[in-house]
Every structure is written in structure tokens, then in C-alpha cells.
Amino acid sequence: MVTGGPQNGAGNTGNDSNAPVPVLAAGIRQFTFHDAHAPALREVAVSFPPGSFTAILGASGSGKSTVGRLLAGWLPPGAHGALSGFLELSGTRLEFDGGPGDPRINPAEWGRHVGFVPQDPATVLSTVRATVAEELAFGLENTGIDRGAMVAAVEHTAALLGLRSKLDQDPAHLSGGQLRRLAIGCAMIVGPPVLVMDEPFASLDAAGAAELAALVRDLQDRGTAVVILSQTIDPLLREAGTWVVLSEGTVTASGPPAGLANSPGALPASIRHPVPMQAAARALPQAAGTEPGRPALQLRNVSFGYPEAPARGRRKRKSAQACEPKHPALVLRDIDLAVNPGEIVAVTGRNGAGKSTLLRHFNGLLRPTSGSVAVGGTDIAGAPVGRTAASVGLLFQQPRDQLFERTVLREVSFGLDRLVGPATARNRAAAALRAVGLADAAHDHPAELPASAQRLLALATVLARKPAVLALDEPTVALDGDGLDLLDAAVRSAAAEGAAVVLVTHDLGYARSAAHRSVALDGGRLVPA
């Protein structure tokens, strides 16, 4: 785990002699990124005994992801920033003063003891494995475990996370929620004494959330310390033994959930409380088309199936015939959907139901196997994606899929001048950044923004083009309360100006409050929600 530098002996915890020795602890006097002018963390002390369940709560930019990465060895002190304080793993304490003599952590070795699931689940996967089963087995292979035990562990983990039917599938074809379940499985399958998860409920449907809750309880029973970083108080977090509240990089409150939940001011106002599904919808202006009888977006009898690609890897490569694409299984079946200008429609459904696949038909990224898609009354069959994209703005589920520029302003401005001219482009870019609360971050690098701000920036790139149709894939993921308010205001404003809005979401409470109507994808078909 450590090369070079001093380290104290095992059991040097600094705790009361009667207290259980924590499996992981940290005392962070200060942590500063190398290119930063101010500390990202100050006076953060946390301790996790075996079998404990701790929730670290904070709004976007509070520092909770930085804490999680330090705890998991994904942000080794020295390489990325200067740490003053200590990290302690299984009784071995490492002292840091931010100087050249500090200990050096081996992230791979540290990761054997602390499993970590980041906000972006794709970053925890090896990306070199052909199937879900092989991805789950990857960490076990590195430990030299017996093959029979490996197969049993893979099947057991897949069953816990609802992935048993996906074991032979390419991870690249999983939905966002399924990908998160896989990342959790990869992190916990080797049995680390600590599991740290950053926003693990993001993109999960109700079944996935229930399976995750059961998994957390099972891990606790087996003595694993579980740490969840979140800006939303999901129901499971009320079962935690301790809440640690972060604000502006420091701990502002800590204690049992019941005490903090009932203590005025203990939780920042921007911490989200899930909206109950049965909550009353907020008032929405009546959607009124600018051209009555002519939908902004219309799908007629759309069906679609992904051709089965030739199998990768030795386990499925049996013959030349096996390498030929097979008849596609339908993901979408006979979809009829019309969305009028000014209307907000929510699309819900379980993980893997085909919601993201549906959105990608709106601008031609995917073409229907049968049926037609019309934007503004014009069939987009055969039209270049770039031309359709001028009328259909698509917000991807992962902001990293559409952010690539060096500054926030350049990101929103990219290509705008060719659409509307330089002067209008400047005005639109500035207005879009104001709408999402990022006007003061115009010259920041997109990669350095918190996840919430990255999602809002991706939204701004879409809003600036003022498309006739807004297609938003899981837009509430990673947003704290303030971010959700900005999203909601932007969506309502776009609809008020005549845009047709389709939002895909697992946040059923938000769908009810934000949409004029909701539909659900079930078995490839749209049904009333």
C-alpha cells in the first residue's frame, strides 16, 4: 500500500481504548490541489469501524467526492495535492505534512482494502472485458482465486444486483442504471473491508434501489464498513449509524440521522429530499402549440432493435456462423408519440427499458427498424444528424459524452456563430450560462467542475441553440437542490418559449411535478404512467 516515507505501527488509532479499531479513518487538517489557491478540505475527521454504515452528505462542491477519493486511494496525496493530516487503514496510520518526505500510497494495493464506486460508474470498469461476467471476474482474477470459486462469486454478485440475465452481455450495451450496478459489483466482489460509493442511487430504478439497500444491509452483517456520499437523503440513508455533513470543504455537523434530520439548520438547504411519487404536481402553464394540430415531434409506429454484434472473447466464439450478426431483438415496439410545442412529457421505466434508445431516435442518432420520426412535420429519415440536431437538442445521460472544450464559455459557444452569427452567439451563450448558474465560471475548465455543474453546463450547450425539441436523458442525476431548481426553471422557460420537452427520468416525484403528462416504457411499448 505504501512506498517510502514514515508510517506508524499497527493499532496507532488515537481513539479510546474501549472503542473498536476503525478499519478506515482520516484526520484531514487541510488538503489543497496543486493548482488551487485555497484548500479543498479543512478539518475533516472521519472514522469507520467494521460493519458500520456512514452517510457523508453535502451539496454540489461541498468536497464530499474529494473526501471519498482520498479515502479510496483514488486521489493519492503528493501526486495530486498536498495533505496535512493522516490516513489510517486497518490500524496503520500514515502521517502527512504536505512535504517531499510524505508516504506514497499505491492506489492498486490500497484498492484491495477499500472498494470505490465513483459518480461516473464507467471509470471503475476495466474496459478490456467482453462481457459483464468477465468484468465482474476481472478483480478476482488478479487475486489468483480458484476458478470454481470465481464463477460462484460472479453469479452470486450478479444475482444480488439484478444482473444475472446480463452476464453474457457487452458492458457497453448496458443502460446507465445497469452500468452503475455493474460498477458496484466490481468494487465489492473481492470483499474489501470498506466500500465507498459516491451517489450510488443515481440512475437506479426502484428495483435497483431496493437491491442496493439489501446489499448494503448484507455487507454490514458481514462486517464491511459502508460509506455513501450523497447530496440526496435517499430512504436507505436514514438507516445509517452516522451522518457527516460537509459544507465548503469542512464538517459542519455529525451524528445520528434522527438528531440531524430534526435539528433546524443542521443540513444545508440545497440537500435534496426525494419528492414522494404521490406528491401534488406544481402548477404548469397549459401546453399550447404555436401551430395547432402540428406536433413539434412525432413518432409513428416506431420499432427498433440493435443488431447482435459478433461475439467478442473466446468463450462465445464457436464458429464462423456465430460471428455473423443475428436478427435484432426489438427494444422498441410500435411506438406512437406526439409532443406539441410548449409541452413537457416525462418518460419513465425500469433500467434497460430502452428510454435512452428512444431519445436517440429524435435527432437521428439511431434510425428506426420500422416506422417514422418527424420533427416540425418533416420526416428526418435520411437527413444528416447534424442538420436534425439544430432542431433537436439532446442532453446525454453522461455529460462527459458532450463536453470537450477548454473553457465553459467555449463549450457553450462551440458552433453557435455558424448557426446564428457572432453577435447573437455571444448573447445566447451568456444567457444560457446565466440560466444554469454558471456565469461566474465562464473561464473555468469543464473537467474541473463538480458533477452537478458539468450536467448544468451540458444543459447550457443545448439551451443556447434554442432547439424546437429538448430531449433530456436523466437530467436530475448529480444535481443538488439548487441545481434541480435551475434545471426546473430552464425547462419551464424553454417550454414557455415554445420548445417541446421530453425528459427521461427515474425521479418519479420530479416527473410528476415537472411534466404535463408522463408515459412509461414497458416491454418496448409506451403505456400511460
Salt bridges, closest charged atoms under 4 A:
GLU88 OE1 - ARG93 NE 2.94
GLU109 OE1 - ARG112 NE 3.28
ASP120 OD2 - ARG400 NE 2.44
GLU141 OE1 - ARG129 NH2 2.86
ASP168 OD1 - ARG315 NH2 3.28
ASP170 OD2 - ARG312 NH2 2.95
ASP205 OD1 - ARG181 NH2 2.92
GLU211 OE1 - ARG181 NH1 2.84
ASP218 OD2 - ARG222 NH2 2.91
GLU239 OE2 - ARG217 NH2 2.70
GLU291 OE1 - ARG294 NH1 3.24
ASP334 OD2 - ARG525 NH2 3.66
GLU343 OE2 - ARG517 NE 2.51
ASP401 OD1 - ARG400 NH1 3.32
GLU405 OE1 - ARG410 NE 2.98
ASP473 OD2 - ARG360 NH1 3.85
GLU474 OE2 - HIS506 ND1 2.54
ASP488 OD2 - ARG282 NH2 3.13
ASP488 OD2 - ARG492 NE 2.80
GLU497 OE1 - LYS466 NZ 3.47
ASP507 OD2 - ARG272 NH2 2.63
